Amino acid sequence: MFDNLSDKLDKALHVLKGHGSITEVNVAETLKEVRRALLDADVNFKIAKEFTNTVKEKALGQNVLTTLQPGQLMVKLVKDELTQLMGGEAVGMNLQGSPSVILMSGLQGSGKTTFSGKLANFLKTKKSKKPLLVACDIYRPAAINQLQVVGEQIGVEVYAEVGNTDPVAISKNAISHAKANGHNVVIVDTAGRLAVDEAMMTEIANVHKAITPDETLFVVDSMTGQDAVNTAKAFNDRLNFDGVILTKLDGDTRGGAALSIRTVVEKPIKFIGTGEKMDAIDVFYPSRMADRILGMGDVVSLVERAQDQFDEEEARKLQKKIAKNQFGFDDFMKQIQQVKKMGSMKDLVGMIPGAGKALKDVDIDDDAFKGIEAIINSMTLEERTQPAVINGSRKKRIAKGSGTSVQEVNQLLKQFDQMSKMMKMMQGGGGRKMMQMMGKMR
């Protein structure tokens, strides 16, 4: 996510490394590179210039140079301005209606239908809502079927009227259906349209007027850069939407849309799409995104994802097993499955401060656990619950069954044994012993 921009900003801010104080000369040199990095990321020229001018004024006006290194100070100033550029604070949704109506708008191919499903899943699982998805894309072949597949996948009802070519009537009928069947949120998925297509723009404006949505969201493919910002402005002029959804942020995006759109349309970015799975949706936090762009990670989001996936009751059961030395490979496999549900491995690594930068040239495959899973699945029930019984002949059989080598099996067993001892040590007062051991190691 924003890897190219992150690298260039990192190089730009290194210009100050070694300088004992901030002067107009080295600030100008650094900010020239920062502006170039922003322009390469497809940020609007005017916005990039205003951004660097603001940072320069603040840098030269600082009175805390005795307590901070120039490079650290510049990173803080750039981080603060990036946060403000993207909106400053996270903005929630207005779901006060009965039912609350959300209208999705955007270009063809921006990912509206998929994100409609993600949003419905988010509201169902995180906000305890009962959403209804509405198929109002009457033009694209198989659009209704796509939404129905998505709805079935997440367990959300889809309202559709096959043969009806009036999106205004469909959306109004859907709201009546929602009221009659206890749905408290209605998500209307409309057809993708070009801003220059007057007939299509009039059509969505008519839908907007007829259903008076609580939230009108503009879905934009973040990989389209500055073009996305220009399109957002055209849509906003017609719909006066309430917020922006950035999709495909997991791609090799330059970041121009995320950094420019808030300033141009003066509407907040509310959600981002970070993958293909239905749970790959995050609330947009400007400060957290600024941290990630500058390579500082995003520990808060990482912890939140972990909390979403790890069940407290299961954690207590696991703790008891560890205390009794009963932690086995089945338990280990459960932990792997929960980690995989948190998102792509590359995205998770990017949330760890410093890790994204350190591993930027390493190809982190989402199938990183595939070999481990194959080895565990090739074990018998006895071997998974009592790893100590695995001898040489068993190792050969496990390696053959998993398509791996005996060396790989040995490596997993060794790592599992070390991890089990570490987890046992962390139980009760063992944490103190562990700290003592670490002290001796140092």
N, C-alpha and C positions, 0 to 999 in steps of 0.2 A: 504494500500500500504506500504510494508516493515515494517509492524507493529512489527514483531518479532525482526528485526534488530534495529529498533528505540528504543524498550524497553531495549535491551541489551546495546546499546551504552549509553543510558540515565543512566543506572545503573553503567556502567563503569566510566563515567565522574563524577559521584557523589563521587567517591573515594577521589577526591581533596577537597570536601566540608569541610570547617572548617580549612583548612591549610592556614597559613598566607603567605607562599611563596612556589614557585615551586622548588623542589629539585630533584636530580637524583633518589632518592628512591621513592618518591610518583609519579613521572612521569612514572617510570618503572612499578610501580604497576598498574597505570591507563591504560597505553598502553598495558600491558599484557592482561587486560580485553577487551580492544578495539580490539586487534588482535584476541582474542577468539571469539568475537562477529562477526567479519568479516568472520572467518573460518566457524562458524556456519551458516552464510548466504551463504555458498558455494563459497566464494571468493578464487581464486587461492592463495596457501600458499605463493609463492614468492611475489605476489603483496601485500598481507596482511602484510608481513614482511617489505617490502620496504616502505609501507605506514606508518607504525608505527615508523620506523627508521627516516623517514623524519620529522614526527611530533615531535619526541623526540629532534632532532637536533635544530629545530626551537624553541621549548619550552625552552630549556636550554640556547638558545642564545638571548632570549628576553631581552630588556632593558626597558620595560614599565610595570614592575610588580607593580610599585607604583600607577598606575592608574587603574589597572584591578585586579579583584579577580582571583586567579589561575584557578578556575572552568570556569569562563567566558573566560579567555584567551585560555584554552584548547579547549573549544567548538568552538571558532573562528578558531583556528589552524586546528582542525579536519574538520570543515566545508569547509575551504579553500582547504584542501588537497582532500576532497571528490569531490569538484567541479573540481579540476584539474584531478583527477582520471577518471572522467566521460567525460572529454573533454574540460573543461574550458568555452568555448563559444558555443552557438547554431550555427549550420551550416545549411545553406539553401540549396535548390535544384537548380540544373542547368537546367533551362527551356528555353534555348536559341534556341533550334532547331525549325524547321518549317516542320512538327510538332515536338515537343519534345517527345522523346520516353523513357518510363520508363519500365525497365524489373524487374519483381518480381521473386525472387528465395527463396528457403528455403526447410525445411523438410516437410514431410507429417504431416498434423495436426497442423501446426504452425499458421494457420489462414491467409494464403496468400490471398485466394479468398475474404474473408470478408474484409480484410484490403485494398485490391485493390479497393473495393467499397467505403470504408471510405476515401481513398486517392482521388478518383475521386470526391466524394462529397465535400471534403475539397477544392480541386482546383476549383471546380465549384462555390461554395458559397463564399469562402474567397479570391480567386485569379481571379475570373471572367473568368475562362478558359472554353473551350468546350471540355471536355475529351471524349475519346473513350475507352471502356473496350474491351480487346481482350481475348477470351477463347482459351488458348493454352494447357489446361490440357486435353490430349486425352486419359488418362488412367483411371482416377477415374470415376466411374459410377455417372451420374447426375451432374458432375462438370460444364458442360456447362449450364445446367438448373439452378444450384445454382447462377451462375454469372448473368444469365438473370433475375432471381428474384431480385437480389441485384440491378442490373441496373434499373429495372422498379421501384423499391422502391425509388431510388434517382433521377430518371428522366435522366439517362445517357444511350446512345446507347451502345449495346453490339455487337461486331463483332464475328461471329462464323461460322465455316464451318463443318457442321455435315457430318461425313463420311470421312473427310480428316484426315489422321493420320500422317501428316508431319508438326510439329510445326514451322519449318523454313518457309515453304511455307505460312502457315496461317498467321504468324506474318508479313511477307513481303507484302502479299495481304492486310492485315489490314492497314498497313501504307499507301498504295496506296489509299485505301478507305477513310482514314482520310484526305488525301490531296484533294481528289475530293469532299469531303463533309464538308470542313471547320472546321475540328477538329484540335485544336492546341496542344493537348496532347494525346498521345497514351499510355495506361497502359496495358502491356502484362502480363497476369496471367498465369504462367507456372505450370506444374505438380510438386507436392512435390516429392522429391527424397532423397535417402540416399547418403552420401558422399562416401560410400564404393561401391556404384553401378556404376561401370565404364561406362557402356553403357549409363545410364541416365545422368551422369555428362558430358559425351562427347556430348550428345544431347543438353543440355542447353548451353554448350560452343559454339556449332555450331549456335544456335539461337543468342547468344550474338555477334558472329562474323558476322553473316548475317545482323543484323539490327543496329549494332553499336549504342547502346542506349546512350542517354545523361546521364541517371541515371540508375545504376544497384543497386537494393536494396535487402538486405538479411533480410528476415522476420524470427524472432525467437521467440519462446514461452519462455517468461521470467521465467516461472515456472520450466523449465528444468535445471536451474542453470548452473553449470560448464560444463555439457555436451553440452549446447548450445554454449558455448565459443569455445570448441574444434571443433564442427561442423562448426562454423563460420570461423575458421581458414582454414579448409579443403576447404570450398566453396571459400574463398578469394584467395587461392592458384590457383584455376582454373579460377575464373571470375574477380578477382581484383575489387570487387564491390566498390561502392562509399559511401555507408552508411548502417546503421543497423536500422531495425524497431523492437521495442520490443512490443509484443502483450501480452494481459492478465495480465497487471500490476495491474488490479483491484482485481486479485485473491490473495490468501494467499502466495505470492511469497517471497522467501528468499532474493532476490536482488543480488545474485552472478553474474548473467549475466550483469546487468546494471553496476555493479562496476568493472567487469573484462574485458569485451569485448573490450572496447576502447583501453586498454593497449595491449591486446594480438594481435588484428588484425590491430591496428593503423588506424581505420576508425571510423568516428563519428556516434553516435546514432542520427538519424534525427527526428524520430517520435516515439510516444508511443501510444498503444491502451489501453483505460481505461474503456472499457465496451462493451456491445453487440450492442448498438445503432450505427447507421451510423455516428452520429456526435461525437462519443466517440473517438476522435483522438486529440492529442496535439503535438505541436512542442516540442522537447526535449530541455529543458534548464537545463544544469548541475547545475548551482547555485541554481535554484528553487528546483530541486530534492534533493540537499544536505540539503536545509532548511527543506524540508518535512521529510527527513530521521531523522534529529535531532530534530523533533518536533516543528520547528519554523513556520510551516504553509507555505502558498504560496499565499499571498494576491494579488500579481500582476496577477497571473493566474485567481484567483477568480474574480477580477475586469474585466479582459478581457472577461471571460465567460458571465458576467453580461451585458457588453456592447454589446456582440454579440446578446443577447436575447431581450434586452429592447429597444424598438423603441422610438426615440426622439419625434416624433409627438404624439404618444400615451402618453408619459410622460407629454407633455404639456397639453393634454386634461385632464389627470388625475389631474394635478396641479390645473386646473380651477375648476374641480369638488370638490376638497378638499376645495378650497377657498370659494365655494358657499354651503358647507355642503351637497353636493350631492353624496359623496362617498358611494357606496352601495356594497352589497355582490357580484353582478355581476363583479364589478371592482376588488374586492378582489379575486374572482375566476380567473380572468385574470392574476393577479400577481402570484398566485399559479402555474398556468400553465407555466408561464415563468420561474419560479424557477425550476420546474421539468425538463424543457428542458436543464438546465445548467449541468445536470449529476446526478449521484447517490448521495443521501443525505450523505452517509458515506464519499464519495470522497470530497464533498463540505465542510463538517465539518472538514476534515483533512487539508483543506487549511486555516482554521482560526487559527492563532497562539495560541497555548495552548489548543485549543478545542479538537483536536485529542487525546492528552494525557489525558485530563480530562475525556473524554467520551470513552476511549478505551475499557471498559468493558460493555458499553451500546450498545445494538443491535439496530442500526439505520436502520429502514425498509424504503425501497423506497416507501412504501404505507403509509408513515407517515401522508399524507394529506387525506387519503381515508375517514376517518370519517367526517372531515370538509366538504369535497366535497359532501358526502352523505347528510349531514344536509342542505347545501345550495341548493342542487338539489331538496330537498323536500319542499322548500319554493315556494310560489307563486311569480309572477312577482312583485306584490305590496310589498310583504314582503322583497324581495331582494333589491328593490330600496328605500323602506322606512322602515328600521328595527324597527322604533319606534312603528309601528302598531302591532308588535308581542306581543300578550297578552298570558294569561295562557292557554286558549283553543287551540290557534294556536301552542303554544309550544308542547302541547301533540300530536297534529296532525303531526307536523314536526318530533318529536322524533319517533313516530310510523312509519312514512314513511321512515325514514332513518335508522331504526334498531338501534337507540341509545336511551339514556335516557333523560328525561327532564333536569336532572342535567348537562349533556353534552351540551345540547342546551343552557342552561343558561350560562355555562362557555364560550362557543363560543361568545354569544352575549355580555357578559361582556368584553372579550378580544377585540372584534371588536370595542366596544364603546371606550375603552381606547386607542386603536391604532388610531381611527379616531380623537380623541382629540389631541393626540400627533402629528399626521400629520398636523392638523389644526394649532397647536401651532408653528410648524416649518415654516409655511408660513410667508413671509415678516419679520416683526420685532418680530414675535412671538418667534423666536429662542432665543432672548435675555431673554424673560420671562421664557422660559424653563430652560435656564442656571441659572437664579435667583432661580427658584424653586428647581433645583438640589442642588444649594448651600445651601438652607435652609434645604433640606433633610439631607445633610451631617452634 
